[in-house]
Amino acid sequence: MQTNRSTFVRGFWALFKPYWFSEEKVTARLLLFAIVALSLGMVYVNVRVNEWHALFFNSLQEKNQSEFFHQVGRFAVLAAAYIFQYVYSQYLMQMLQICWRCWLIDSYLSDWLNNQTYYRMLLIGQQSDNPD
């Protein structure tokens, strides 16, 4: 079982490493950092919403109208912050995926077309495994 795990980790690292240490590493790392920061921000907002529930329902129980409206306004701010963070985290995640895929396509195409690799494989009788 340990051998399977180490084989998986080595294979994962072999696929993972080239992009994160390529010429696009600065953009990729900044996008990743922003996604993680926004995710942590969403956790913070979720904690605040959890605390808000107690204050909101206490204001209902005490029939305190001014506190009730204050809590409704507070919820609007928390909801707006969460929506902002969620939308931008999804946007940045998709941007990172597109950048990674573009880099991957360019990398594989350059390997395939470099020194006429496609032609040399035909000459030695070695077929590629579905280059599509």
ChimeraX commands (.cxc) that place a marker at each C-alpha (Angstrom):
marker #1 position 0.00,0.00,0.00 radius 0.5
marker #1 position 2.86,2.39,0.77 radius 0.5
marker #1 position 4.38,1.68,-2.67 radius 0.5
marker #1 position 1.11,2.58,-4.41 radius 0.5
marker #1 position 0.90,5.82,-2.47 radius 0.5
marker #1 position 4.49,6.80,-3.23 radius 0.5
marker #1 position 3.99,5.92,-6.90 radius 0.5
marker #1 position 0.87,8.09,-6.96 radius 0.5
marker #1 position 2.68,10.99,-5.26 radius 0.5
marker #1 position 5.64,10.77,-7.66 radius 0.5
marker #1 position 3.29,10.64,-10.66 radius 0.5
marker #1 position 1.23,13.53,-9.33 radius 0.5
marker #1 position 4.33,15.63,-8.71 radius 0.5
marker #1 position 5.65,14.83,-12.21 radius 0.5
marker #1 position 2.40,16.20,-13.68 radius 0.5
marker #1 position 2.04,19.07,-11.22 radius 0.5
marker #1 position 5.55,20.50,-11.08 radius 0.5
marker #1 position 6.22,21.63,-14.69 radius 0.5
marker #1 position 3.45,24.21,-14.76 radius 0.5
marker #1 position 4.12,25.68,-11.33 radius 0.5
marker #1 position 7.81,26.11,-12.15 radius 0.5
marker #1 position 7.35,27.22,-15.78 radius 0.5
marker #1 position 7.61,30.70,-17.26 radius 0.5
marker #1 position 4.01,31.30,-16.10 radius 0.5
marker #1 position 4.77,30.48,-12.47 radius 0.5
marker #1 position 4.26,34.05,-11.21 radius 0.5
marker #1 position 0.77,34.35,-12.69 radius 0.5
marker #1 position -0.16,30.83,-11.61 radius 0.5
marker #1 position 1.03,31.33,-8.05 radius 0.5
marker #1 position -0.69,34.72,-7.74 radius 0.5
marker #1 position -3.95,33.22,-8.97 radius 0.5
marker #1 position -3.61,30.33,-6.55 radius 0.5
marker #1 position -2.83,32.71,-3.68 radius 0.5
marker #1 position -5.87,34.85,-4.53 radius 0.5
marker #1 position -8.14,31.79,-4.69 radius 0.5
marker #1 position -6.92,30.57,-1.30 radius 0.5
marker #1 position -7.30,34.05,0.21 radius 0.5
marker #1 position -10.85,34.37,-1.11 radius 0.5
marker #1 position -11.70,30.89,0.21 radius 0.5
marker #1 position -10.42,31.85,3.65 radius 0.5
marker #1 position -12.45,35.05,3.42 radius 0.5
marker #1 position -15.56,33.00,2.70 radius 0.5
marker #1 position -14.88,30.90,5.79 radius 0.5
marker #1 position -14.58,34.10,7.82 radius 0.5
marker #1 position -17.90,35.36,6.47 radius 0.5
marker #1 position -19.53,32.01,7.26 radius 0.5
marker #1 position -18.34,32.31,10.87 radius 0.5
marker #1 position -19.76,35.83,11.04 radius 0.5
marker #1 position -23.10,34.63,9.63 radius 0.5
marker #1 position -23.17,31.93,12.29 radius 0.5
marker #1 position -22.67,34.58,14.98 radius 0.5
marker #1 position -25.26,36.76,13.26 radius 0.5
marker #1 position -27.91,34.05,13.64 radius 0.5
marker #1 position -27.77,34.35,17.45 radius 0.5
marker #1 position -28.03,38.14,17.38 radius 0.5
marker #1 position -30.85,38.10,14.84 radius 0.5
marker #1 position -32.98,35.57,16.66 radius 0.5
marker #1 position -32.31,37.27,20.00 radius 0.5
marker #1 position -33.64,40.51,18.53 radius 0.5
marker #1 position -36.76,38.66,17.36 radius 0.5
marker #1 position -37.24,37.05,20.76 radius 0.5
marker #1 position -36.84,40.38,22.56 radius 0.5
marker #1 position -39.08,42.13,19.98 radius 0.5
marker #1 position -36.44,44.82,19.57 radius 0.5
marker #1 position -37.31,46.51,16.28 radius 0.5
marker #1 position -34.22,48.73,16.00 radius 0.5
marker #1 position -31.88,45.79,16.67 radius 0.5
marker #1 position -33.85,43.67,14.18 radius 0.5
marker #1 position -33.32,46.20,11.37 radius 0.5
marker #1 position -29.69,46.58,12.37 radius 0.5
marker #1 position -29.24,42.81,12.02 radius 0.5
marker #1 position -31.02,42.79,8.65 radius 0.5
marker #1 position -28.58,45.44,7.44 radius 0.5
marker #1 position -25.66,43.47,8.87 radius 0.5
marker #1 position -26.85,40.37,7.02 radius 0.5
marker #1 position -27.05,42.33,3.77 radius 0.5
marker #1 position -23.41,43.36,4.18 radius 0.5
marker #1 position -22.34,39.79,5.03 radius 0.5
marker #1 position -24.29,38.38,2.08 radius 0.5
marker #1 position -22.78,40.94,-0.31 radius 0.5
marker #1 position -19.28,40.13,0.94 radius 0.5
marker #1 position -19.86,36.40,0.52 radius 0.5
marker #1 position -21.31,36.79,-2.97 radius 0.5
marker #1 position -18.38,39.00,-4.01 radius 0.5
marker #1 position -15.84,36.51,-2.69 radius 0.5
marker #1 position -17.60,33.50,-4.20 radius 0.5
marker #1 position -17.98,35.03,-7.66 radius 0.5
marker #1 position -14.38,36.18,-7.83 radius 0.5
marker #1 position -13.01,32.91,-6.48 radius 0.5
marker #1 position -14.93,31.03,-9.19 radius 0.5
marker #1 position -13.73,33.49,-11.83 radius 0.5
marker #1 position -10.10,33.22,-10.75 radius 0.5
marker #1 position -10.33,29.43,-10.50 radius 0.5
marker #1 position -11.60,29.23,-14.06 radius 0.5
marker #1 position -8.90,31.65,-15.18 radius 0.5
marker #1 position -6.25,29.43,-13.57 radius 0.5
marker #1 position -7.73,26.35,-15.26 radius 0.5
marker #1 position -7.69,28.04,-18.66 radius 0.5
marker #1 position -4.11,29.26,-18.20 radius 0.5
marker #1 position -2.98,25.80,-17.11 radius 0.5
marker #1 position -4.73,24.13,-20.06 radius 0.5
marker #1 position -3.27,26.60,-22.55 radius 0.5
marker #1 position 0.20,26.03,-21.14 radius 0.5
marker #1 position -0.33,22.26,-21.28 radius 0.5
marker #1 position -1.46,22.36,-24.91 radius 0.5
marker #1 position 1.49,24.55,-25.89 radius 0.5
marker #1 position 3.88,22.28,-24.03 radius 0.5
marker #1 position 2.61,19.05,-25.59 radius 0.5
marker #1 position 2.41,20.55,-29.07 radius 0.5
marker #1 position 5.94,21.88,-28.87 radius 0.5
marker #1 position 7.17,18.45,-27.71 radius 0.5
marker #1 position 5.25,16.78,-30.55 radius 0.5
marker #1 position 6.45,19.16,-33.26 radius 0.5
marker #1 position 9.99,19.64,-31.92 radius 0.5
marker #1 position 12.61,18.05,-34.22 radius 0.5
marker #1 position 9.81,16.39,-36.22 radius 0.5
marker #1 position 9.05,13.89,-33.44 radius 0.5
marker #1 position 5.85,12.85,-35.16 radius 0.5
marker #1 position 7.82,11.89,-38.29 radius 0.5
marker #1 position 10.61,10.07,-36.48 radius 0.5
marker #1 position 8.05,7.96,-34.60 radius 0.5
marker #1 position 6.67,6.76,-37.94 radius 0.5
marker #1 position 10.15,5.83,-39.17 radius 0.5
marker #1 position 10.96,3.63,-36.16 radius 0.5
marker #1 position 7.54,1.99,-36.31 radius 0.5
marker #1 position 6.36,3.29,-32.95 radius 0.5
marker #1 position 2.77,4.48,-32.98 radius 0.5
marker #1 position 1.53,7.19,-30.68 radius 0.5
marker #1 position -1.34,6.48,-28.33 radius 0.5
marker #1 position -4.15,8.71,-29.66 radius 0.5
marker #1 position -2.43,12.10,-30.07 radius 0.5
marker #1 position -5.85,13.80,-30.07 radius 0.5
marker link #1:1,2 radius 0.2
marker link #1:2,3 radius 0.2
marker link #1:3,4 radius 0.2
marker link #1:4,5 radius 0.2
marker link #1:5,6 radius 0.2
marker link #1:6,7 radius 0.2
marker link #1:7,8 radius 0.2
marker link #1:8,9 radius 0.2
marker link #1:9,10 radius 0.2
marker link #1:10,11 radius 0.2
marker link #1:11,12 radius 0.2
marker link #1:12,13 radius 0.2
marker link #1:13,14 radius 0.2
marker link #1:14,15 radius 0.2
marker link #1:15,16 radius 0.2
marker link #1:16,17 radius 0.2
marker link #1:17,18 radius 0.2
marker link #1:18,19 radius 0.2
marker link #1:19,20 radius 0.2
marker link #1:20,21 radius 0.2
marker link #1:21,22 radius 0.2
marker link #1:22,23 radius 0.2
marker link #1:23,24 radius 0.2
marker link #1:24,25 radius 0.2
marker link #1:25,26 radius 0.2
marker link #1:26,27 radius 0.2
marker link #1:27,28 radius 0.2
marker link #1:28,29 radius 0.2
marker link #1:29,30 radius 0.2
marker link #1:30,31 radius 0.2
marker link #1:31,32 radius 0.2
marker link #1:32,33 radius 0.2
marker link #1:33,34 radius 0.2
marker link #1:34,35 radius 0.2
marker link #1:35,36 radius 0.2
marker link #1:36,37 radius 0.2
marker link #1:37,38 radius 0.2
marker link #1:38,39 radius 0.2
marker link #1:39,40 radius 0.2
marker link #1:40,41 radius 0.2
marker link #1:41,42 radius 0.2
marker link #1:42,43 radius 0.2
marker link #1:43,44 radius 0.2
marker link #1:44,45 radius 0.2
marker link #1:45,46 radius 0.2
marker link #1:46,47 radius 0.2
marker link #1:47,48 radius 0.2
marker link #1:48,49 radius 0.2
marker link #1:49,50 radius 0.2
marker link #1:50,51 radius 0.2
marker link #1:51,52 radius 0.2
marker link #1:52,53 radius 0.2
marker link #1:53,54 radius 0.2
marker link #1:54,55 radius 0.2
marker link #1:55,56 radius 0.2
marker link #1:56,57 radius 0.2
marker link #1:57,58 radius 0.2
marker link #1:58,59 radius 0.2
marker link #1:59,60 radius 0.2
marker link #1:60,61 radius 0.2
marker link #1:61,62 radius 0.2
marker link #1:62,63 radius 0.2
marker link #1:63,64 radius 0.2
marker link #1:64,65 radius 0.2
marker link #1:65,66 radius 0.2
marker link #1:66,67 radius 0.2
marker link #1:67,68 radius 0.2
marker link #1:68,69 radius 0.2
marker link #1:69,70 radius 0.2
marker link #1:70,71 radius 0.2
marker link #1:71,72 radius 0.2
marker link #1:72,73 radius 0.2
marker link #1:73,74 radius 0.2
marker link #1:74,75 radius 0.2
marker link #1:75,76 radius 0.2
marker link #1:76,77 radius 0.2
marker link #1:77,78 radius 0.2
marker link #1:78,79 radius 0.2
marker link #1:79,80 radius 0.2
marker link #1:80,81 radius 0.2
marker link #1:81,82 radius 0.2
marker link #1:82,83 radius 0.2
marker link #1:83,84 radius 0.2
marker link #1:84,85 radius 0.2
marker link #1:85,86 radius 0.2
marker link #1:86,87 radius 0.2
marker link #1:87,88 radius 0.2
marker link #1:88,89 radius 0.2
marker link #1:89,90 radius 0.2
marker link #1:90,91 radius 0.2
marker link #1:91,92 radius 0.2
marker link #1:92,93 radius 0.2
marker link #1:93,94 radius 0.2
marker link #1:94,95 radius 0.2
marker link #1:95,96 radius 0.2
marker link #1:96,97 radius 0.2
marker link #1:97,98 radius 0.2
marker link #1:98,99 radius 0.2
marker link #1:99,100 radius 0.2
marker link #1:100,101 radius 0.2
marker link #1:101,102 radius 0.2
marker link #1:102,103 radius 0.2
marker link #1:103,104 radius 0.2
marker link #1:104,105 radius 0.2
marker link #1:105,106 radius 0.2
marker link #1:106,107 radius 0.2
marker link #1:107,108 radius 0.2
marker link #1:108,109 radius 0.2
marker link #1:109,110 radius 0.2
marker link #1:110,111 radius 0.2
marker link #1:111,112 radius 0.2
marker link #1:112,113 radius 0.2
marker link #1:113,114 radius 0.2
marker link #1:114,115 radius 0.2
marker link #1:115,116 radius 0.2
marker link #1:116,117 radius 0.2
marker link #1:117,118 radius 0.2
marker link #1:118,119 radius 0.2
marker link #1:119,120 radius 0.2
marker link #1:120,121 radius 0.2
marker link #1:121,122 radius 0.2
marker link #1:122,123 radius 0.2
marker link #1:123,124 radius 0.2
marker link #1:124,125 radius 0.2
marker link #1:125,126 radius 0.2
marker link #1:126,127 radius 0.2
marker link #1:127,128 radius 0.2
marker link #1:128,129 radius 0.2
marker link #1:129,130 radius 0.2
marker link #1:130,131 radius 0.2
marker link #1:131,132 radius 0.2
view
